[in-house]
Amino acid sequence: MSTFNVPEENYYTKDHEWAQVDENVVTVGITEYAQDSLGEVVYVELPEEGQKVTQGEPFGVVESVKAVSDLVAPVSGTVIEINTAIVDNPGTLNDDPMNDGWMIRIEMDSEKELANLMRAPDYKKIIQKK
């Protein structure tokens, strides 16, 4: 079993997105576990800047040679930035899903929603069971 990078400071969803919180801005991406499960990512579809997203609802799509998966918003809010580099070069997700492979930044509506997300120790338990 390979060991995946699960930074302690991030929040995680059961759908294998990570969320890095900086005040009220949340940077979102897929975890190394998700990337490993998907295999080689070949296509990414992201929302437009200014679009509203809702916690637990899809905001985009990631397509790999194996599967097409919805990207699920970890928090509700407004998309303030998208990572156009991964739309142009989805391979970045294969190499560095936790840093350069970030997907969107959301200005979150309510910090209370963070309570619905997992912290690193709980997320690690989920991926170790698989």
C-alpha positions as CSV (number, residue, x, y, z in Angstrom):
1,M,0.0,0.0,0.0
2,S,1.4,3.4,-0.9
3,T,1.5,6.2,1.5
4,F,-0.4,9.3,0.4
5,N,0.4,12.9,1.4
6,V,-2.4,14.1,3.7
7,P,-1.4,17.5,5.0
8,E,-2.6,18.1,8.6
9,E,-3.7,21.7,7.9
10,N,-6.2,20.8,5.2
11,Y,-9.8,19.7,5.5
12,Y,-11.1,16.7,3.5
13,T,-14.3,15.4,2.0
14,K,-15.6,11.8,1.8
15,D,-15.4,12.4,-2.0
16,H,-11.6,12.8,-1.7
17,E,-11.3,16.6,-2.2
18,W,-8.9,18.6,0.0
19,A,-9.7,22.1,1.2
20,Q,-7.1,24.5,2.3
21,V,-8.6,27.4,4.3
22,D,-7.0,30.9,4.4
23,E,-9.4,33.2,6.3
24,N,-12.6,33.0,4.2
25,V,-10.9,31.7,1.0
26,V,-10.9,27.9,0.4
27,T,-8.5,26.4,-2.2
28,V,-9.8,23.0,-3.4
29,G,-8.2,20.1,-5.2
30,I,-8.3,16.3,-5.3
31,T,-6.2,14.2,-2.9
32,E,-3.3,12.0,-4.0
33,Y,-5.6,9.1,-3.1
34,A,-8.2,10.3,-5.5
35,Q,-5.6,10.8,-8.3
36,D,-4.1,7.4,-7.6
37,S,-7.6,5.8,-7.8
38,L,-8.5,7.6,-11.0
39,G,-5.3,6.9,-12.8
40,E,-4.0,9.2,-15.5
41,V,-6.2,12.4,-15.6
42,V,-6.8,13.5,-19.1
43,Y,-9.5,16.2,-18.8
44,V,-10.8,18.7,-16.2
45,E,-13.9,20.8,-16.4
46,L,-14.2,23.6,-13.9
47,P,-16.8,26.3,-13.1
48,E,-16.6,29.9,-14.2
49,E,-15.3,32.5,-11.9
50,G,-18.2,34.2,-10.1
51,Q,-20.2,31.0,-10.2
52,K,-21.9,29.9,-6.9
53,V,-21.1,26.4,-5.5
54,T,-22.9,24.5,-2.8
55,Q,-21.3,22.2,-0.2
56,G,-21.8,18.6,-1.2
57,E,-22.8,19.4,-4.8
58,P,-20.8,18.9,-7.9
59,F,-18.8,21.9,-9.2
60,G,-16.9,20.2,-12.1
61,V,-15.7,17.0,-13.6
62,V,-12.4,15.2,-13.7
63,E,-11.9,12.5,-16.4
64,S,-9.2,9.9,-16.4
65,V,-8.4,6.9,-18.6
66,K,-10.5,4.8,-16.2
67,A,-13.4,7.0,-15.1
68,V,-15.3,10.3,-15.1
69,S,-15.9,11.7,-11.6
70,D,-17.7,14.7,-10.3
71,L,-15.8,17.2,-8.3
72,V,-17.7,18.0,-5.1
73,A,-17.6,21.4,-3.4
74,P,-16.3,21.2,0.2
75,V,-18.0,24.5,1.1
76,S,-20.7,26.8,-0.3
77,G,-19.7,30.1,-1.8
78,T,-18.5,31.9,-4.8
79,V,-15.7,30.8,-7.1
80,I,-13.2,33.6,-7.1
81,E,-10.4,31.9,-9.1
82,I,-9.9,28.8,-11.2
83,N,-6.6,27.1,-12.0
84,T,-6.6,27.5,-15.8
85,A,-3.2,25.8,-16.0
86,I,-4.8,22.4,-15.2
87,V,-7.6,22.9,-17.7
88,D,-4.9,23.4,-20.4
89,N,-2.6,20.7,-18.9
90,P,-4.6,18.2,-16.9
91,G,-1.4,16.1,-16.5
92,T,-0.4,18.5,-13.7
93,L,-3.0,16.6,-11.6
94,N,-1.1,13.4,-12.1
95,D,2.2,14.9,-10.9
96,D,1.1,17.2,-8.1
97,P,-2.6,17.1,-7.1
98,M,-1.9,18.6,-3.7
99,N,-0.1,21.8,-4.9
100,D,0.2,22.9,-8.5
101,G,-2.9,20.8,-9.2
102,W,-5.3,22.9,-7.1
103,M,-8.6,23.5,-8.9
104,I,-10.6,26.4,-7.6
105,R,-10.7,29.0,-4.9
106,I,-14.0,29.6,-3.2
107,E,-14.9,32.6,-1.1
108,M,-17.0,30.7,1.5
109,D,-20.3,31.8,2.7
110,S,-20.0,30.3,6.2
111,E,-17.1,28.9,8.2
112,K,-19.7,26.8,10.0
113,E,-19.6,24.4,7.1
114,L,-16.1,23.4,7.8
115,A,-17.5,21.4,10.7
116,N,-19.0,19.0,8.1
117,L,-15.5,18.2,6.7
118,M,-12.9,15.8,8.0
119,R,-9.5,16.6,9.3
120,A,-6.4,14.7,8.3
121,P,-6.5,11.9,10.9
122,D,-10.1,10.9,10.0
123,Y,-9.4,11.1,6.3
124,K,-6.3,8.9,6.7
125,K,-8.5,6.3,8.4
126,I,-10.9,6.2,5.4
127,I,-8.2,5.7,2.8
128,Q,-6.3,3.2,4.9
129,K,-9.3,0.9,4.9
130,K,-9.5,0.8,1.1
